[in-house]
């Protein structure tokens, strides 16, 4: 579905020094290579300024690469922008492709004309989205009066009316409340598994990845740092997990071989224990802990996606230093 | 088929504007007033003199009306290019790029300013008055010329607008420059061009082909000699100039969008 080889994109940035203007070249995407197969769901993550959006803009034909090879659904996005537009759906979390002052339904009708969708196909696809996303009541509401969550459901419907094989989403859940996020994820998971629509999404929300994307790609400083299933990446770069226990009575931390008590809080009521993924499971550790102390509550803390990315980045820097 | 889409896009804009009826009415009236201020200037001027560059009051009014109508129609379609800096700054230009349509027609259909009809109405009224008061040796060809002039003029203005606004792809706040060219050329073309100093005349007549909006067609219609010595048939070439201007504008726009997407310089 997507074929990317050694993709690069540079920008000229003006640096003013007094009245003189100099330009320096900034490389936003620096030799990115990956493939996405039909029907996959891939999360594309990285810190701000890592090159995510620039990659997305090149994939959708908005920006032209400085160099490298790029093929999306058999089409070169730089040269065949309009051809590509008919084949893919794009949702930008921070912009809208709907008509602000018109009822939601009018935007859909206009997009039907723009993408030349037949009346039957249009009705069928719209009915499906309306039902799954709960848009019935909103169709006659002007877009400007919709909440962000409602609008995003509208945006996703808008991107699917021409039945694209690939749906690209740039921060689709940004700013949404938990319920709206969950509803959106459920819908996206559904079209991915049932309809086989390929998904590529950028996000800051680890839950998006966990719910939706069997595969994760991490980018930073314009380069792909890691590419694989989230669990594998997490296990690989952060071998330690953390168990937090709250005791009934204040007391010392339980002593289990191979486990480090890193920190205690609230005068010994709460303890943080770290253990190695490879050596024991959380269940094994908990069994041993409850034998020693009376536990009121407990939680297993997985490393945050930011930690994973930071570790990946550190590893990259170290590898570069070794070369 | 493609034209159906654009008609629908325009229809959508008209419906959105009718969502704000009150502001539409106020805008409409203010547009008629804006147009009549310029008219008052001409009338006051002719209270002091009887001819301007060899043209009577009603002849100048005819040029003013041709220019006004052409500008009004151009503004209706190309005026929304004023929003281009906003499109670029907010990233909404990207939304236009991800649709299977050209970017320029999408912007043109993005906001038809119905209130501009106020300006066009005013200009047409003055045109009716002027045409009934100047001496024209009417023939079928001249009737055609009268109808074609505002249309060709609108295309010329529209092209100037597109070229001037393309600068926003390099300098996002280039709008002031663009406005100086577009609104400035409207003020210019409302008068006979021989009243201007030579450098300005050359710039505004031939670089920006403003003289073909009203001045030369008016000469042909009135059967007058060009005080600057160009042959009489020049007055009939406005539609051709319009086609050339539109082609040039299309190329400039394409170049500008290519720069935006990153293949340009």
Interface residues (C-beta under 8 A of the other chain):
Chain A: X9 X57 X60 X61 X62 X63 X64 X65 X66 X78 X81 X82 X83 X85 X86 X90 X92 X94 X95 X96 X97 X99 X100 X101 X102 X106 X109 X110 X113 X114 X115 X116 X142
Chain B: X1 X4 X5 X8 X9 X12 X15 X16 X17 X19 X20 X90 X91 X92 X94 X95 X97 X98 X99 X100 X101 X258 X261 X262 X263
